[in-house]
């Protein structure tokens, strides 16, 4: 009877060891859940960026307004009948 109790106690210890330090342990599962949450957050950011790029692509395909806006802001281009006036802030000016 003592041998059976000892064997059962050893099995119980082995099961508990797997639960606390093994591959399916509670801390390991918590770590995996954190990784999944981080991956979901990264995917959400990527989805938002993709939606923004899709909207920009749609605008580029449908009209010239987006092309004109990009040329003005990124390349500094102006139309032929416009006058470009650069505004430079004074270096010692107080607000």
Secondary structure as UniProt FT lines:
FT   HELIX           2..21
FT   TURN            23..24
FT   HELIX           26..62
FT   HELIX           65..75
FT   TURN            80..81
FT   TURN            91..92
//
